[in-house]
Amino acid sequence: MNGYEKLVKELLLKHGYKLVRTGKGSHEIWASEKGVSVAVNHACKSRDTANSIMKSTGIAQTYRVKIKLSDEPKIRYSCFVNRCGVQTFLSELQTSPILRGRVTCFESSPSK
């Protein structure tokens, strides 16, 4: 599995979607009990594609991400990230040469 495929499939399963059949090329067709169907690509590498799939299923959600830096205790950064973007944001935090070792607090919660 590449990129976001595993995350997308986990979210679909969690929300009651089931694999119906394999589609054309490298796609799978997933459907819910309500009759909503969606195609998932095996090489879902793009966050935008993953979020588009989530949006078409009606389970897209935006998260508010907050971080606090150890050397700047009064300054807090926050931004909005969609569901599949939280994973990317976390990995970018860990690999960023500017932020590495400086993040003391990380919080993500669904925005309303």
Summary of the structure (lengths in Angstrom):
residues: 112
radius of gyration: 16.7
end to end distance: 31.6
largest distance: 53.0
contacts: 289
relative contact order: 0.17
helix: 29%
strand: 38%
